[in-house]
Amino acid sequence: MEQREYALLEQLAPTHPDLKSLWDDHILYEKQLEKLEGKTFMTPAERQESARIKKLKLDGKTKLVALLQHYASSEDER
């Protein structure tokens, strides 16, 4: 995400629970990935879990950016 999107997220998250939830999920997935990828060796199950988390994280980020764009355009129209 771009710096502008982070600033918008920081501004809108307190009043938009959907944004806050997506952001919280994103942070959780990031922490889970760091833990898995910090290992010197991953089992096949851990590699599969890593791929699953990456997909969830990407899907969530896509939704998050779309919502930010929607809310930003709504703010601009006011």
C-alpha positions in Angstrom: 0.0 0.0 0.0 1.1 3.6 -0.6 1.7 6.1 2.2 -1.5 7.9 1.2 -3.5 4.8 1.7 -1.9 4.2 5.1 -2.9 7.8 6.1 -6.4 7.3 4.9 -6.7 4.0 6.7 -5.5 5.6 9.9 -8.1 8.3 9.5 -11.0 6.1 8.6 -10.4 2.9 10.7 -11.8 4.3 13.9 -15.2 5.0 12.3 -15.3 2.1 9.9 -15.2 -1.3 11.6 -14.9 -3.2 8.3 -11.7 -1.4 7.5 -10.3 -2.0 11.0 -11.2 -5.7 10.8 -9.5 -6.1 7.5 -6.4 -4.3 8.7 -6.3 -6.3 11.9 -6.5 -9.5 9.8 -3.7 -8.2 7.6 -1.4 -7.6 10.6 -2.2 -11.0 12.0 -1.4 -12.8 8.7 1.9 -10.8 8.5 2.9 -12.0 12.0 2.0 -15.6 11.1 4.0 -15.4 7.9 7.0 -13.9 9.7 6.9 -16.8 12.2 6.7 -19.4 9.5 9.3 -17.9 7.2 11.7 -17.3 10.1 12.2 -21.0 10.3 15.3 -22.5 8.7 13.3 -25.4 7.5 9.5 -25.6 6.8 7.7 -28.9 6.6 5.4 -29.5 3.6 2.4 -28.7 5.9 4.1 -25.4 7.0 4.8 -24.5 3.3 1.1 -25.2 2.5 0.0 -23.1 5.5 2.3 -20.3 4.4 0.8 -20.3 0.9 -2.7 -20.3 2.4 -1.9 -17.4 4.7 -0.4 -15.4 1.8 -3.6 -15.9 -0.3 -5.7 -14.8 2.6 -3.5 -11.8 3.2 -3.6 -10.8 -0.5 -7.4 -11.3 -0.7 -7.8 -9.1 2.4 -5.4 -6.4 1.0 -7.4 -6.3 -2.2 -10.6 -5.8 -0.3 -9.0 -3.2 2.0 -7.6 -1.1 -0.9 -11.0 -1.3 -2.7 -12.8 -0.1 0.5 -10.2 2.7 1.0 -10.8 3.9 -2.6 -14.6 3.7 -2.1 -14.4 5.7 1.2 -11.9 8.2 -0.3 -14.2 8.9 -3.3 -17.1 9.2 -0.9 -15.1 11.8 1.1 -14.2 13.7 -2.0 -17.8 14.0 -3.0 -18.8 15.7 0.2 
